[in-house]
Amino acid sequence: MQQKLGALLPDFDIRYKAELVYEINRIKKERGAIILGHNYMEAALFQTVPDIVGDSLELARAAAKTNADPIVFCGVRFMAETAKILNPDKTVLLPAQKAGCSLAASITAEDVRTLRNQFPGIPIVTYINTYADVKAECDACCTSSNAHKIVESFKSQTVIFIPDEYLAQNVARETNKHIIFPTKDLKITTSQPNFEYTLIGWHGKCEVHEKFSVDDIKNLRSQFPDVMILAHPECSPAVVEHSDFSGSTTKMIEHIKKTNAPRYVLLTECSMADNIIAENPEKEMVRLCSIRCPHMNEITLEDTLNALRNNQYIIEVPEDIRVRAKKAIDRMLEN
C-alpha cells in the first residue's frame, strides 16, 4: 500500500487502512467471497481488496462468470442488483445501505410502461444505470462502452434510449440518428412538427457529469495548453466535442496507458484519477477536479469489512422482475 498510495495518503492513514485491508482479505478468503470494485472506488479500497476491478460492463461479465459466494459489490445499488440478477442462488452484498444513483432515480418502471404505450413496437434500450424493475420493462441494457452497438443491433429506424439525456445525445451522434425528448407527460417536444425522429431520449442526468462545462475545458487549456482532456460520455455533447477523447471509464484508463501526453485531466468522478496515479506514477494528472459521486463515496473499507462480517446489506430482486431483467442484461453481455 505504501508503494502505491504513499503519494496520495499520509502514513498514519495508510497504517490504519492497511489493518482494515488485512482483515477484509482474511475474511474474504475464509468465506470464499469475491469482491468486485468499480473504477470510481477510493484508491485505498480500489488498490487493495477487489479481486476484479473495472467499469459496469466488465463487472457485469465478471459477476456472470464467478463461482464465488458471497459476492461483495463495491459499487452502487444498481450494479449489485445486476450481479444478483445474474446470480440468483448466490448472496450479493452491498457495503452501503443505500448507494443510489441520480440516473437510476430519474425513471421508474411505470415511466417505461407509459413510453411503450406511447410508442408501441419500438425497442427500448436502457443504460445499465437503472434499477432492476426498469430493466425488466426494457428490451436490452447497455453500458457507455457498448451503447451505440446495442442501439444499432436492433436494426430499427427508431429506438427509445433511457434514461441519460447526454449519453443519448452522444449515441445519436455516433449512430447518425436524430433525437427527440418526450416531456414527463410524454408530449413530444420539438419546434419542427414534421421532424423525423429516430432516437427517443429521456431527461435524466448524472449529478456528477452534468457539472462539467465547456468553460471548464477552456480554463484548463488556458492554464495547461498541452493537456489531454478525457470526458465520460455521460458529459454533455458540447463537453465531449471539446475534449480530446471520450469513452467509458475503462477506455479512458486504457487510453492514458497507451498515450504519452505531457499531462492528462479526467472529466468524470474524481477518485478515478487517484487510481490512475497509483498505477501509472509516470503519468502526470492535473488534479483540478473536486467533483465526487456522493453515492460511490458511501462505499468504504470499513463498510466492506462489515459487509463480510455481518452479511450486510443483502441485495434481493423479486424473481419475476429478475427473470425479465436478465433478458435485457443478457443482450448487453452478448455485444
WORA-V447902 format. One record per residue. SS is DSSP state (hx for helix, st for strand, lp for the rest). D_CENTER is the distance of its C-alpha to the mean C-alpha in Angstrom with 2 decimals. Layout:
ss,d_center
SS,D_CENTER
SS,D_CENTER
//
This chain:
ss,d_center
lp,25.76
hx,28.38
hx,28.11
hx,24.35
hx,23.95
lp,27.45
lp,26.59
lp,23.79
lp,25.40
lp,29.05
hx,31.05
hx,31.49
hx,27.77
hx,27.30
hx,30.24
hx,28.91
hx,25.44
hx,27.15
hx,29.03
hx,25.91
hx,24.43
hx,27.78
hx,27.92
hx,24.39
hx,25.18
hx,28.58
hx,27.50
hx,24.69
hx,27.41
hx,29.85
hx,27.71
lp,26.33
lp,22.74
st,19.60
st,16.83
st,13.29
st,11.44
st,7.93
lp,8.57
lp,8.43
lp,11.30
lp,14.69
hx,16.84
hx,19.47
hx,17.24
hx,15.06
lp,18.32
lp,20.35
lp,19.57
lp,16.69
lp,18.23
st,15.20
st,12.32
st,9.61
lp,6.21
hx,5.20
hx,8.40
hx,10.47
hx,10.09
hx,10.91
hx,13.80
hx,14.88
hx,15.03
hx,17.12
hx,19.51
lp,20.16
lp,23.53
lp,22.85
lp,23.30
lp,21.89
st,18.19
st,16.75
st,12.98
st,12.00
lp,8.68
lp,8.70
hx,11.00
hx,9.42
hx,8.21
hx,11.80
hx,13.23
hx,12.04
hx,13.81
hx,16.76
hx,17.05
hx,17.46
lp,19.73
lp,21.96
lp,24.65
lp,22.69
lp,21.90
st,18.24
st,17.97
st,15.51
lp,17.05
lp,16.67
lp,18.46
lp,16.12
lp,12.66
lp,11.80
lp,9.57
lp,11.49
lp,10.02
hx,10.74
hx,14.03
hx,15.01
lp,16.27
lp,18.39
hx,19.87
hx,23.07
hx,21.59
hx,20.59
hx,24.09
hx,25.66
hx,23.88
hx,25.16
hx,28.61
hx,28.56
lp,27.57
lp,29.05
lp,28.44
lp,25.41
lp,22.37
st,19.20
st,15.76
st,12.77
st,9.18
lp,7.50
lp,6.54
lp,10.24
lp,12.71
hx,14.99
hx,17.91
hx,16.23
hx,15.11
lp,18.75
lp,20.11
lp,18.36
lp,19.48
st,16.34
st,12.57
st,10.58
lp,7.44
lp,7.75
lp,9.99
lp,12.30
hx,12.34
hx,15.81
hx,17.12
hx,16.42
hx,18.02
hx,20.94
hx,21.42
lp,22.94
lp,25.66
lp,26.03
lp,27.31
lp,25.08
st,21.56
st,19.78
st,16.11
st,14.23
lp,12.95
st,11.53
hx,14.82
hx,13.97
hx,11.83
hx,14.79
hx,17.24
hx,15.84
hx,15.89
hx,19.36
hx,20.54
hx,19.43
lp,21.13
lp,24.10
lp,23.72
lp,24.94
st,22.75
st,23.86
st,22.48
st,24.28
lp,24.92
lp,24.44
lp,27.92
lp,26.81
lp,29.43
st,28.46
st,28.26
lp,29.83
lp,32.96
lp,34.03
lp,35.36
lp,35.60
lp,32.19
lp,31.00
lp,27.33
lp,25.21
st,21.69
st,21.32
st,18.39
lp,17.54
lp,17.57
st,14.22
lp,12.47
lp,9.87
lp,12.43
lp,11.40
hx,11.22
hx,14.21
hx,16.32
lp,16.65
lp,19.82
hx,22.22
hx,24.58
hx,22.25
hx,22.37
hx,26.13
hx,26.70
hx,24.86
hx,26.92
hx,30.08
hx,29.63
lp,28.28
lp,29.55
lp,28.44
st,24.79
st,22.06
st,19.23
st,15.75
st,13.44
lp,9.88
lp,10.59
lp,9.34
lp,12.52
lp,15.81
hx,17.73
hx,20.36
hx,18.19
hx,16.85
hx,20.51
hx,21.86
lp,19.56
lp,20.60
st,17.47
st,14.18
lp,11.50
lp,8.15
hx,7.90
hx,10.24
hx,12.42
hx,12.85
hx,13.98
hx,16.23
hx,17.67
hx,18.70
hx,20.30
hx,22.34
lp,23.51
lp,26.01
lp,25.59
lp,27.56
st,24.50
st,20.84
st,18.63
st,14.86
st,13.75
lp,10.42
lp,10.03
lp,13.43
hx,13.39
hx,11.97
hx,15.34
hx,17.19
hx,15.79
hx,16.83
hx,20.15
hx,20.78
hx,20.45
lp,22.02
lp,24.73
lp,26.57
lp,23.89
lp,24.40
st,21.39
lp,22.27
lp,21.33
lp,21.55
lp,18.18
lp,18.37
lp,15.27
lp,13.43
lp,10.86
lp,13.51
lp,11.48
hx,9.91
hx,13.46
hx,15.05
lp,14.48
lp,17.58
hx,19.93
hx,22.48
hx,20.48
hx,19.33
hx,23.08
hx,23.96
hx,21.62
hx,23.55
hx,26.88
hx,26.79
lp,24.51
lp,22.32
lp,20.28
st,20.68
lp,18.26
lp,20.36
lp,19.83
lp,23.10
hx,24.36
hx,24.99
hx,21.44
hx,20.10
hx,22.36
hx,21.42
hx,17.66
hx,18.11
hx,19.80
hx,16.86
hx,14.55
hx,17.48
hx,17.67
hx,14.13
hx,15.14
hx,18.42
lp,17.15
//
